[in-house]
Each structure stands twice: as C-alpha cells, then as structure tokens.
Amino acid sequence: MHGSTGTAKATKYIFVTGGVSSSLGKGIISASLAKLLQARGMKVTIQKLDPYINIDPGTLNPYEHGECFVTDDGAETDLDLGHYERFLDVPTSQANNITTGRIYQSVIDKERRGEYLGRTVQVIPHITDEIKRCVQILGSGDEYDFVITEIGGTVGDIESLPYVEAVRQMRWEHPEDTLVVHLTLVPYLSAAGELKTKPTQHSVKQLLEFGVQPDVLVCRTEHELTRSIRNKLARFCNVDEEAVIQSIDAQSIYEVPILMQEERLDEVVLMKLGVDSRAVVNLDSWNQFLSRNKKPNRTVRVALVGKYVELKDSYKSIAESFTHAGAASNLAVDLKWVHSEQVHKDNVEEAFADVDGILVAPGFGSRGIDGKIEAIRYARENGIPFFGICLGMQCAVIEFARNVLGLEEAHSTEIKDYTPHPVIDMMEEQKNIADMGGTMRRGAYPCALAPGSHASAAYGKARIEERHRHRYEFNDQYREQFAEAGMVPTGTHPDSGLVEIVEIPDHPWFVGAQFHPEYKSTVVTPHPLFKGFLQAIVKLQDSRDVPSSAKRDTGSESA
C-alpha cells in the first residue's frame, strides 16, 4: 500500500459515482448491490456524501430535496438513507449521511481549537482528510465487511471535486480494498434509432482527468445493451467487458436487486476486490415479497393528503410503507394524491367519495392546514379508516376540538400564536431555543401502548420505540376533555407522559401518531400501523359487503 497508514481490519470500500445526468438512481444501485452482498451473508452498510453546503437537509424545503429522512439517533438525512434501510432492514445513523457543510464545519471547528497548530488550512489535505475520516469511520471496527459510499451529484460538478479527490487518495492508499462503481447513462436517440455511448465515454474521461479509473460501469438504459455496445464501452472506458453492467428501466425499485444479480454485479465486485464469492445468494424473502407485490388479491384505494403532492418524493417513505404493508396483506394500494390546499367544504365529498381510507401526511407551516382538517372531519363523520402522521395527528386533534368539543377557535400555536384553545402547543422547555433544529424532538423515543387499542393490536406488544421529528405536542391540559368526548390517548411516553398516539375507539379505525412510522418500514419488516390501517379497510369492506376498489377504473398510481 502506497503511504498507507492501514486499518486494523480489511474492510472493503466501494464508491458509487454518477455521470451524465442526475437522478439516474445511484441510491437504488447502491442499495441493490448492498442487498446482494448481504444476501451472501456479508455485513454491509451504505453512506451518502452530499455535496451541498447545508449542514443537513433538515431545513431544506421538500420541493428542493424531497423527503427528509430521520434516523434513530435523530439525524436529519437524505432520502436515500430510507432506501438503504428499506432494502437492508438495518438502521442507519448520523455517520451514514455527510454533507459538505458538515465537513467544512468540522474542519473549521478544529482550526478554531488550534488542532492544526497554526498551519494554513486547505482543501487538500484538510478537507479531503476529513472526508476520508468520515468514510472510514464506519469501517473502523469489526461491524462491517463492506462500506458502500454513494457520492451525490454528478462527476464534473465543482462541489463534488473534493469528494472525487478523496476517492483518488483512498484508492492510492488502499488499492486492494477500494473499488469504484460509476453509474452513467446510455441514451436512446429515436431519430437515429440507436443507443449512444458517447455521453458515458465523456463522463468516464472526466473521471479519469481527476485521477480515478472506474472498475465497474453501471449503464442506465431504456433498451437492452448489445454485446457490441458493451464491448465498445469496455474498450473506450478501459474496463473489463464483464464489468459493463446493464441497468434497464424496471417497473419497481424492488426489482433492481434481481436485475443486478442477473447482470452479476455482485460477482464482478467481489472478484475485483479479491473476496471469495462462492457463498449462495439467499433472496427467498425478497422474491416472496416481489411475488405478493405483483399478484395481489385485491386493490384498496387510499387518499394521501398533503401539501407537497406535486413532488411525490416528499412522501417517499409513506408511499413505500404502503407497498411493504400491501404486499404483506396481499393487497395493491392505489394511492390517490390529494393536494390539501385544494380541499374545502364544497368539494370534500367529491374528493374522497372513491377512496377506502384517508391518510393525512406530516409537514410544517400553515399552508394547506384547512384542507387537512376538512379531510379528517369527512373521515371521522363518515366512518372512513383514517391515519394521521405527525402534523396529520395534530390536525385530527384540532378538528376534534372544533367540531366535537365545540372549541371553534382551537388551533396549534405553530399556526396561530394567540389561539384561545392551544390544543397543540410547544413544551415550555423548548420555547427559549432559537435554532431552527433545536426546538425539535428528533430520533427514537419509547412509547407505552394502552391495552385493547388499535395501536396495541397492530404492534402486538405493550411498548414500542418510534422516530420523531416535530416541535409541537398535544397539550396535556385538554387530555381529560378529549377522553370524555371520545378521543383517547392510547400511546404515551412512559416518562414524560407526552401523548404519542390518539384514537377514536367508536370509529372503525381512527389513529393519529405523533411520530413517523414510515421511517421504520422495510421490505422485510412492514410497519404494523400501516398493516393495521390496510387490514381495517379490508375488514370494513368485507363487513359492508362492498366491492373493493379493484373493480373501479381509478386511473391512479399504485404504491
């Protein structure tokens, strides 16, 4: 090893870069490769290096960056970490998502503490050393055999240069333990009637200019790559022909690991890293999930009510949770995306007349609140199974206060500072904290479930742990008033007594959760509340002997 300081254990580091275009699916390819390695009995984790200067995506508008995913340790991270967890069924942490902002903040903090002994602080070596430290910290113990690192953005972006340089240095320091997978695009030009390799050639050439030779090319394409095209890409990009991997468009992201296995991506990676690849790949449970997902017994239609529905990545984890829970129950979930700003008293019946259940999504701010409240009123009054998440739960509390308790001006102090009935309010100890993120309760917290509740039945146990991301809470001063009128707290924090779940026992299924159950749903472990919600829909359909929406021509998307 050239100038290597070495590591105590030969953890293998796989870097996934992207070229030609963004949104090619580096996260799905990374997760798929990780799944295949895991299916061979290997211990794998994935991290994302994001080149933007924000410390994390926590303060980014969902229109900018899609969903903000939250880990057990309270880190606000890129939505790709959701893919990592959904594929691997292994929790991630702060260490799995690093941004340029965090890298620079760490280096500047060290400089302010005098750790550089007065030396000039520069991109090389200080920024690149910090990047390498963040990459290798996951592989520093005995926990993982492979650390897969996805580098956000596209090769050639000015903000990605320090990351590519860090990869170059790691390849020089640990040549036997590092590998680069470059994801690129082979577009089809309909006018010419052929696939074009030139964009990939230029992308690899640019990577070579930075001193990094990719070991494996994964080529996104709409059409099959011919043998001659594979040979041409191998020849001009200086990779083995067997290392030119086709990634053709798939109907579902969950089919990608199977497609990558057919292309022998995992075998090629293991061979190039000198790792014994004779272990049998066990994807039985994954294939069972795919089979159930493709051949459901019936379809149910669920309205997903939110204010970011134009960008469906804003609710990525919720949509995927329905896929997991639906497959577990042999159901297809047909999602009807409903913009909460467009829901009002005059059209609420029309908006939800064709749905079997209503989910009101999380969010921040006042926009679309009235539509969410109106949707909840409709679900409550018409016996439609309802699921509220975070702000959706808070809106359910507000709706009940106004329309059942008669507290007409009830609201959340997030929306209306001086409401006479602050049924949702910030805890006293949070009110003097100024930082945007500082007032939030984030990460995993315990919750005790009331016996006999829908939540208890769904989970099958008395105590759970779920992830939070919110500032405001159910105001405990109103607890007794709500319970007497029929909305009861069925999940509470065992120490503080904070209300985490509310239910209406007299309703077919009406559950509001202050936490985010969608963050913990995976292919292997579908979330109990999503399963309970869908099972309640089926039970209600069967009891009413109403044909399921599988017989409707809905024309909507399936989750």
C-alpha positions as CSV (number, residue, x, y, z in Angstrom):
1,M,0.0,0.0,0.0
2,H,1.3,3.4,-1.0
3,G,1.9,5.5,2.0
4,S,-0.9,3.8,3.8
5,T,-1.5,4.1,7.5
6,G,-3.5,0.8,7.2
7,T,-6.6,-0.2,9.1
8,A,-6.9,-2.9,11.7
9,K,-9.4,-4.8,9.6
10,A,-9.6,-5.1,5.8
11,T,-13.0,-3.5,5.4
12,K,-13.7,-3.1,1.7
13,Y,-14.8,0.4,0.5
14,I,-17.0,0.7,-2.6
15,F,-17.6,4.2,-4.0
16,V,-20.6,4.8,-6.3
17,T,-20.3,7.9,-8.5
18,G,-22.6,9.3,-11.1
19,G,-22.1,10.8,-14.6
20,V,-24.0,12.4,-17.5
21,S,-27.2,13.2,-15.5
22,S,-28.6,13.4,-12.1
23,S,-31.5,11.2,-10.8
24,L,-30.1,8.1,-12.5
25,G,-30.6,6.1,-9.3
26,K,-27.3,5.9,-7.5
27,G,-29.1,5.3,-4.3
28,I,-31.1,2.3,-5.7
29,I,-28.0,0.8,-7.3
30,S,-26.0,1.2,-4.0
31,A,-28.8,-0.4,-2.1
32,S,-29.2,-3.2,-4.6
33,L,-25.5,-4.0,-4.5
34,A,-25.6,-3.9,-0.7
35,K,-28.6,-6.2,-0.7
36,L,-26.9,-8.8,-2.9
37,L,-23.8,-8.7,-0.7
38,Q,-26.0,-9.0,2.4
39,A,-27.8,-12.0,0.8
40,R,-24.4,-13.7,0.7
41,G,-24.1,-13.4,4.5
42,M,-21.9,-10.3,4.4
43,K,-22.2,-7.3,6.8
44,V,-22.8,-4.2,4.7
45,T,-23.6,-0.5,5.4
46,I,-24.2,2.4,3.0
47,Q,-23.5,6.1,3.4
48,K,-24.3,9.1,1.3
49,L,-21.9,12.0,0.8
50,D,-23.9,15.1,-0.2
51,P,-22.1,18.0,-1.9
52,Y,-24.4,20.8,-0.8
53,I,-23.2,23.3,1.9
54,N,-26.3,22.9,4.2
55,I,-25.4,21.0,7.4
56,D,-28.2,18.6,6.7
57,P,-31.5,18.5,4.7
58,G,-33.5,19.3,7.9
59,T,-34.1,22.9,6.9
60,L,-34.5,22.3,3.2
61,N,-37.9,22.7,1.5
62,P,-39.2,19.4,0.3
63,Y,-39.5,20.9,-3.2
64,E,-35.7,21.4,-3.1
65,H,-34.7,18.0,-1.9
66,G,-37.6,15.7,-1.4
67,E,-38.3,14.0,1.9
68,C,-36.0,14.5,4.9
69,F,-35.4,11.1,6.4
70,V,-34.7,10.7,10.2
71,T,-32.6,8.1,11.9
72,D,-32.8,6.5,15.3
73,D,-30.2,8.9,16.6
74,G,-32.1,11.9,15.5
75,A,-30.1,12.8,12.4
76,E,-31.9,14.5,9.6
77,T,-30.6,12.9,6.4
78,D,-31.0,12.4,2.7
79,L,-34.0,10.4,1.5
80,D,-31.6,7.8,0.0
81,L,-31.0,6.6,3.6
82,G,-34.6,5.5,3.5
83,H,-33.8,3.3,0.5
84,Y,-30.8,1.9,2.4
85,E,-32.9,0.9,5.4
86,R,-35.8,-0.4,3.3
87,F,-33.5,-2.7,1.3
88,L,-31.2,-3.9,4.1
89,D,-33.5,-3.8,7.1
90,V,-30.6,-2.3,9.1
91,P,-30.8,1.1,10.9
92,T,-28.6,3.9,9.7
93,S,-27.2,6.8,11.8
94,Q,-25.7,10.3,11.5
95,A,-22.5,8.6,10.2
96,N,-24.4,7.4,7.1
97,N,-25.0,10.9,5.7
98,I,-22.3,13.5,5.4
99,T,-22.7,16.9,3.8
100,T,-20.1,19.4,2.6
101,G,-21.5,21.8,5.2
102,R,-20.7,19.2,8.0
103,I,-17.2,18.5,6.6
104,Y,-16.3,22.2,6.5
105,Q,-17.9,22.9,9.9
106,S,-15.8,20.1,11.4
107,V,-12.6,21.4,9.8
108,I,-13.3,25.0,10.9
109,D,-14.1,23.9,14.4
110,K,-10.7,22.1,14.6
111,E,-8.9,25.1,13.2
112,R,-10.6,27.3,15.9
113,R,-9.5,24.9,18.6
114,G,-5.9,25.1,17.3
115,E,-5.7,21.5,16.3
116,Y,-3.8,22.4,13.1
117,L,-1.1,24.2,15.1
118,G,-1.4,27.4,13.1
119,R,-0.9,25.8,9.7
120,T,-2.7,27.0,6.6
121,V,-6.0,25.1,6.3
122,Q,-6.6,24.0,2.7
123,V,-8.9,21.8,0.7
124,I,-6.0,19.4,0.3
125,P,-5.1,17.8,2.7
126,H,-7.5,19.1,5.4
127,I,-10.9,18.8,3.7
128,T,-10.1,15.6,1.9
129,D,-8.6,14.1,5.1
130,E,-11.9,14.9,6.9
131,I,-13.9,13.3,4.0
132,K,-11.7,10.1,4.3
133,R,-12.2,10.1,8.0
134,C,-16.0,10.2,7.6
135,V,-15.9,7.4,5.1
136,Q,-13.6,5.2,7.1
137,I,-15.2,5.7,10.5
138,L,-17.9,3.2,9.5
139,G,-15.3,0.6,8.7
140,S,-13.0,1.2,11.7
141,G,-14.4,-1.6,13.8
142,D,-15.4,-5.2,13.1
143,E,-19.0,-4.4,12.4
144,Y,-19.0,-4.3,8.5
145,D,-17.3,-6.2,5.7
146,F,-18.3,-3.6,3.2
147,V,-18.9,0.2,3.3
148,I,-20.6,1.4,0.2
149,T,-20.3,5.2,-0.2
150,E,-22.6,7.0,-2.6
151,I,-21.3,10.4,-3.8
152,G,-24.2,12.8,-4.5
153,G,-24.3,14.9,-7.6
154,T,-22.6,14.3,-10.9
155,V,-18.9,14.0,-11.7
156,G,-17.7,17.3,-13.0
157,D,-19.8,19.4,-10.6
158,I,-17.5,21.8,-8.9
159,E,-18.9,21.0,-5.5
160,S,-18.1,17.3,-5.9
161,L,-14.4,17.7,-6.7
162,P,-13.1,17.3,-3.1
163,Y,-15.0,14.0,-2.8
164,V,-13.6,12.6,-6.0
165,E,-10.1,13.7,-4.9
166,A,-10.7,11.9,-1.6
167,V,-11.7,8.8,-3.5
168,R,-8.5,9.1,-5.6
169,Q,-6.4,9.3,-2.4
170,M,-8.1,6.3,-0.8
171,R,-7.5,4.2,-4.0
172,W,-3.8,5.1,-3.8
173,E,-3.6,4.4,-0.1
174,H,-5.7,1.2,-0.1
175,P,-5.6,-0.2,-3.7
176,E,-6.7,-3.7,-2.7
177,D,-9.6,-2.6,-0.5
178,T,-11.3,0.1,-2.7
179,L,-13.5,-0.1,-5.8
180,V,-15.3,2.5,-7.9
181,V,-18.7,1.9,-9.5
182,H,-19.6,4.6,-12.0
183,L,-23.3,4.9,-12.8
184,T,-23.9,6.6,-16.2
185,L,-26.5,6.9,-18.9
186,V,-26.6,5.3,-22.4
187,P,-29.4,7.3,-24.0
188,Y,-31.5,6.1,-26.9
189,L,-31.9,8.6,-29.8
190,S,-35.2,7.8,-31.5
191,A,-34.3,9.9,-34.6
192,A,-31.2,7.8,-35.1
193,G,-32.8,4.6,-33.8
194,E,-29.8,3.7,-31.7
195,L,-28.2,3.8,-28.3
196,K,-25.4,6.3,-27.9
197,T,-22.2,5.6,-25.8
198,K,-20.5,8.9,-26.2
199,P,-22.1,10.5,-23.0
200,T,-20.7,7.6,-21.0
201,Q,-17.3,7.9,-22.7
202,H,-17.1,11.6,-21.8
203,S,-18.2,11.0,-18.3
204,V,-15.5,8.4,-17.7
205,K,-12.9,10.6,-19.4
206,Q,-13.8,13.4,-16.9
207,L,-13.4,11.0,-14.0
208,L,-10.0,9.9,-15.4
209,E,-8.9,13.6,-15.6
210,F,-9.4,13.6,-11.8
211,G,-7.2,10.6,-11.4
212,V,-10.0,8.0,-10.8
213,Q,-10.4,4.9,-13.1
214,P,-13.8,3.3,-12.5
215,D,-13.7,-0.5,-12.0
216,V,-17.4,-1.1,-12.9
217,L,-19.7,0.7,-15.2
218,V,-23.5,0.5,-14.5
219,C,-25.3,1.8,-17.5
220,R,-28.9,3.1,-17.2
221,T,-30.8,2.4,-20.4
222,E,-34.3,2.1,-21.8
223,H,-33.2,-0.6,-24.2
224,E,-31.0,-3.8,-24.0
225,L,-27.3,-3.2,-24.4
226,T,-26.0,-5.3,-27.3
227,R,-22.7,-7.2,-27.0
228,S,-21.1,-4.8,-29.4
229,I,-22.1,-1.8,-27.3
230,R,-20.8,-3.4,-24.1
231,N,-17.6,-4.2,-25.9
232,K,-17.3,-0.6,-27.2
233,L,-17.9,0.8,-23.7
234,A,-15.3,-1.5,-22.2
235,R,-12.7,-0.7,-24.8
236,F,-13.1,3.1,-24.6
237,C,-13.7,3.3,-20.9
238,N,-10.8,0.9,-20.0
239,V,-12.9,-1.5,-18.0
240,D,-13.4,-5.3,-18.4
241,E,-16.4,-6.2,-20.6
242,E,-17.9,-8.3,-17.8
243,A,-17.8,-5.1,-15.7
244,V,-20.1,-3.3,-18.1
245,I,-23.4,-3.7,-16.2
246,Q,-26.8,-3.0,-17.8
247,S,-29.4,-1.3,-15.6
248,I,-32.5,-1.3,-17.7
249,D,-35.6,0.5,-16.5
250,A,-37.7,-1.5,-14.0
251,Q,-41.3,-1.4,-13.1
252,S,-40.4,-1.3,-9.4
253,I,-37.3,-0.2,-7.5
254,Y,-37.5,-3.6,-5.7
255,E,-36.8,-5.5,-8.9
256,V,-33.4,-3.8,-9.3
257,P,-31.5,-6.2,-7.0
258,I,-32.8,-9.1,-9.1
259,L,-31.8,-7.4,-12.3
260,M,-28.3,-6.6,-10.8
261,Q,-28.0,-10.3,-9.8
262,E,-28.8,-11.4,-13.3
263,E,-26.1,-9.0,-14.5
264,R,-23.6,-10.5,-12.0
265,L,-22.9,-7.1,-10.4
266,D,-22.1,-8.6,-7.0
267,E,-19.9,-11.3,-8.5
268,V,-17.9,-8.8,-10.5
269,V,-17.4,-6.6,-7.5
270,L,-16.3,-9.5,-5.2
271,M,-13.9,-10.8,-7.9
272,K,-12.3,-7.4,-8.3
273,L,-11.9,-7.0,-4.6
274,G,-10.4,-10.5,-4.2
275,V,-13.2,-11.7,-2.0
276,D,-14.5,-15.3,-2.0
277,S,-17.8,-15.2,-3.9
278,R,-18.8,-18.9,-3.5
279,A,-21.5,-18.1,-0.8
280,V,-25.0,-18.8,-2.0
281,V,-27.2,-15.7,-2.5
282,N,-30.4,-16.1,-0.4
283,L,-33.1,-13.8,-1.7
284,D,-36.0,-16.0,-0.8
285,S,-37.9,-13.5,1.4
286,W,-37.2,-10.8,-1.2
287,N,-38.6,-12.9,-4.0
288,Q,-41.7,-13.7,-1.9
289,F,-42.3,-10.0,-1.4
290,L,-42.0,-9.4,-5.1
291,S,-44.4,-12.2,-5.9
292,R,-47.0,-10.9,-3.5
293,N,-46.5,-7.4,-4.7
294,K,-47.1,-8.4,-8.4
295,K,-50.1,-10.6,-7.7
296,P,-52.3,-9.0,-5.1
297,N,-55.7,-10.5,-4.1
298,R,-57.5,-7.1,-4.3
299,T,-56.8,-3.4,-4.5
300,V,-57.7,-0.7,-2.0
301,R,-57.7,3.0,-2.7
302,V,-56.1,5.4,-0.2
303,A,-56.1,9.1,-0.3
304,L,-52.7,10.6,0.7
305,V,-53.5,14.2,1.7
306,G,-50.5,16.6,1.8
307,K,-49.3,20.0,0.5
308,Y,-46.3,18.7,-1.5
309,V,-48.1,16.1,-3.6
310,E,-46.8,17.6,-6.8
311,L,-43.3,16.2,-5.8
312,K,-44.1,12.6,-4.7
313,D,-40.5,12.2,-3.3
314,S,-41.7,14.5,-0.4
315,Y,-43.7,11.5,0.9
316,K,-41.4,8.7,-0.4
317,S,-41.3,6.7,2.9
318,I,-45.1,6.8,3.2
319,A,-45.6,5.6,-0.3
320,E,-43.1,2.8,0.1
321,S,-44.6,1.8,3.5
322,F,-47.9,1.2,1.7
323,T,-46.0,-1.0,-0.8
324,H,-44.5,-3.1,2.1
325,A,-47.7,-3.4,4.1
326,G,-49.8,-4.0,1.0
327,A,-47.6,-6.9,-0.1
328,A,-47.7,-8.4,3.4
329,S,-51.5,-8.3,3.2
330,N,-51.7,-9.4,-0.4
331,L,-53.1,-6.0,-1.4
332,A,-52.3,-3.4,-4.0
333,V,-52.6,0.1,-2.6
334,D,-53.8,2.6,-5.2
335,L,-52.7,6.0,-3.9
336,K,-54.8,9.0,-4.7
337,W,-52.6,12.0,-4.2
338,V,-54.8,14.9,-2.9
339,H,-53.4,18.4,-2.5
340,S,-54.6,19.7,0.9
341,E,-54.8,23.3,-0.4
342,Q,-57.5,22.2,-2.9
343,V,-59.8,20.5,-0.3
344,H,-62.7,22.6,1.2
345,K,-66.2,22.0,2.4
346,D,-67.8,22.3,-1.0
347,N,-65.7,19.6,-2.7
348,V,-64.6,17.3,0.2
349,E,-67.2,14.7,-0.6
350,E,-66.3,14.6,-4.2
351,A,-62.6,14.4,-3.3
352,F,-63.0,11.4,-1.1
353,A,-66.1,9.6,-2.5
354,D,-64.0,7.0,-4.3
355,V,-61.4,6.1,-1.5
356,D,-61.4,3.4,1.1
357,G,-59.1,5.2,3.5
358,I,-57.6,8.6,4.2
359,L,-54.0,9.3,5.3
360,V,-53.1,12.9,6.3
361,A,-49.4,13.4,5.9
362,P,-46.8,15.2,8.0
363,G,-45.4,18.7,7.3
364,F,-44.7,22.1,8.8
365,G,-46.4,25.5,8.4
366,S,-49.9,26.8,7.8
367,R,-50.3,26.2,4.1
368,G,-52.9,23.5,3.4
369,I,-54.0,23.1,7.1
370,D,-57.7,23.9,6.5
371,G,-57.9,21.2,3.8
372,K,-56.3,18.6,6.0
373,I,-58.7,19.4,8.8
374,E,-61.6,19.2,6.4
375,A,-60.4,15.8,5.1
376,I,-60.2,14.5,8.7
377,R,-63.7,15.7,9.5
378,Y,-65.0,13.8,6.5
379,A,-63.2,10.6,7.5
380,R,-64.4,10.9,11.1
381,E,-68.0,11.6,10.3
382,N,-68.3,9.0,7.6
383,G,-66.6,6.1,9.3
384,I,-63.7,6.0,6.8
385,P,-60.5,4.5,8.2
386,F,-58.1,7.3,9.0
387,F,-54.4,7.5,9.7
388,G,-52.7,10.8,10.7
389,I,-49.0,11.2,10.9
390,C,-47.3,13.9,12.9
391,L,-49.0,17.1,11.7
392,G,-51.8,14.8,10.5
393,M,-52.3,13.7,14.1
394,Q,-52.2,17.3,15.3
395,C,-54.8,18.3,12.7
396,A,-57.0,15.4,13.9
397,V,-56.8,16.8,17.4
398,I,-57.7,20.3,16.2
399,E,-60.6,19.0,14.1
400,F,-62.0,17.1,17.1
401,A,-61.6,20.1,19.4
402,R,-63.5,22.3,17.0
403,N,-66.3,20.0,15.8
404,V,-66.8,17.7,18.8
405,L,-65.7,19.7,21.8
406,G,-67.1,22.9,20.4
407,L,-63.9,24.9,20.8
408,E,-64.3,26.7,17.5
409,E,-61.0,28.6,17.6
410,A,-58.9,25.7,18.7
411,H,-55.6,25.5,16.9
412,S,-51.9,24.8,17.1
413,T,-49.7,27.6,18.3
414,E,-47.4,26.8,15.4
415,I,-50.1,28.2,13.1
416,K,-51.9,30.7,15.4
417,D,-49.9,32.1,18.3
418,Y,-52.8,33.5,20.2
419,T,-55.4,30.9,19.9
420,P,-57.7,30.7,23.0
421,H,-57.6,26.9,22.8
422,P,-54.0,25.8,22.1
423,V,-54.8,22.1,21.9
424,I,-51.4,21.7,20.2
425,D,-48.6,23.6,21.8
426,M,-44.8,23.7,22.3
427,M,-43.4,22.4,25.5
428,E,-42.2,25.1,27.9
429,E,-38.6,24.0,28.0
430,Q,-38.4,24.4,24.2
431,K,-39.7,27.9,23.9
432,N,-36.5,29.7,24.5
433,I,-34.4,27.8,22.0
434,A,-33.6,29.9,18.9
435,D,-32.0,27.4,16.4
436,M,-34.4,26.0,13.8
437,G,-33.5,22.4,14.6
438,G,-33.0,22.9,18.3
439,T,-36.7,23.0,19.3
440,M,-37.4,19.7,17.7
441,R,-37.9,16.3,19.3
442,R,-35.9,14.1,16.9
443,G,-35.0,10.5,16.7
444,A,-36.2,7.4,18.5
445,Y,-38.3,7.6,21.7
446,P,-40.2,4.9,23.7
447,C,-44.0,4.8,23.8
448,A,-46.3,2.7,26.0
449,L,-49.4,1.4,24.4
450,A,-52.8,1.1,26.0
451,P,-54.2,-2.5,26.1
452,G,-57.1,-3.0,23.7
453,S,-56.3,-0.1,21.4
454,H,-55.9,-0.3,17.6
455,A,-52.2,0.5,18.1
456,S,-51.7,-2.3,20.7
457,A,-53.4,-4.8,18.4
458,A,-51.3,-3.7,15.4
459,Y,-47.9,-3.9,17.3
460,G,-48.8,-6.9,19.4
461,K,-46.8,-5.6,22.3
462,A,-47.1,-3.0,25.1
463,R,-44.0,-0.9,24.5
464,I,-42.5,0.4,21.2
465,E,-39.9,2.8,20.0
466,E,-40.5,5.2,17.1
467,R,-38.8,8.1,15.4
468,H,-39.9,11.7,15.9
469,R,-39.4,15.0,14.0
470,H,-41.6,17.7,15.4
471,R,-41.7,20.8,17.7
472,Y,-45.3,20.8,18.9
473,E,-47.2,18.4,21.2
474,F,-50.7,17.5,22.3
475,N,-51.5,20.0,25.1
476,D,-52.0,17.8,28.2
477,Q,-54.3,20.3,29.8
478,Y,-57.0,19.1,27.4
479,R,-56.5,15.4,27.8
480,E,-59.4,14.7,30.1
481,Q,-61.8,16.8,28.0
482,F,-60.8,14.9,24.8
483,A,-61.1,11.5,26.5
484,E,-64.5,12.2,27.9
485,A,-65.7,13.1,24.4
486,G,-64.3,10.0,22.7
487,M,-60.7,10.8,21.5
488,V,-58.4,8.9,23.8
489,P,-54.6,8.8,24.1
490,T,-53.6,5.2,23.5
491,G,-49.8,5.8,23.3
492,T,-47.8,7.9,25.7
493,H,-44.1,8.5,26.5
494,P,-43.5,6.3,29.6
495,D,-41.6,9.0,31.5
496,S,-42.9,12.4,30.4
497,G,-46.5,11.3,29.7
498,L,-46.4,13.1,26.3
499,V,-49.2,11.9,24.1
500,E,-47.8,10.0,21.1
501,I,-51.0,8.3,19.7
502,V,-54.7,9.3,19.8
503,E,-57.6,7.1,18.7
504,I,-61.4,7.2,18.5
505,P,-62.5,3.8,19.8
506,D,-66.0,4.1,18.4
507,H,-64.7,4.6,14.8
508,P,-63.8,1.7,12.5
509,W,-60.1,2.8,12.6
510,F,-59.1,6.3,13.5
511,V,-55.4,6.6,14.6
512,G,-53.2,9.6,14.8
513,A,-49.5,9.1,15.6
514,Q,-47.2,12.0,16.7
515,F,-44.2,10.0,15.4
516,H,-43.2,9.0,11.9
517,P,-43.9,5.2,11.5
518,E,-43.0,5.4,7.8
519,Y,-39.3,5.8,8.7
520,K,-39.1,2.3,10.1
521,S,-41.0,0.3,7.5
522,T,-38.9,-2.1,5.4
523,V,-39.4,-4.9,2.8
524,V,-38.7,-7.5,5.5
525,T,-40.5,-5.7,8.3
526,P,-43.6,-3.8,7.1
527,H,-44.7,-1.3,9.7
528,P,-47.5,-2.6,12.0
529,L,-49.6,0.6,11.8
530,F,-49.7,0.7,8.0
531,K,-50.6,-3.0,8.1
532,G,-53.3,-2.3,10.7
533,F,-54.7,0.6,8.6
534,L,-55.0,-1.6,5.5
535,Q,-56.4,-4.5,7.4
536,A,-59.1,-2.2,8.9
537,I,-60.0,-1.1,5.3
538,V,-60.4,-4.7,4.2
539,K,-62.4,-5.6,7.3
540,L,-64.7,-2.7,6.8
541,Q,-65.2,-3.6,3.1
542,D,-66.0,-7.2,4.0
543,S,-68.4,-6.3,6.7
544,R,-70.3,-4.0,4.4
545,D,-70.1,-6.5,1.5
546,V,-68.9,-3.6,-0.7
547,P,-66.9,-4.5,-3.8
548,S,-63.3,-3.4,-3.4
549,S,-61.9,-0.6,-5.5
550,A,-60.2,-3.2,-7.6
551,K,-63.4,-3.2,-9.6
552,R,-63.2,0.6,-10.1
553,D,-61.4,2.2,-13.0
554,T,-59.4,4.5,-10.8
555,G,-56.7,5.5,-13.2
556,S,-54.4,6.4,-10.2
557,E,-50.9,5.2,-9.3
558,S,-50.2,2.2,-7.2
559,A,-47.9,2.5,-4.2
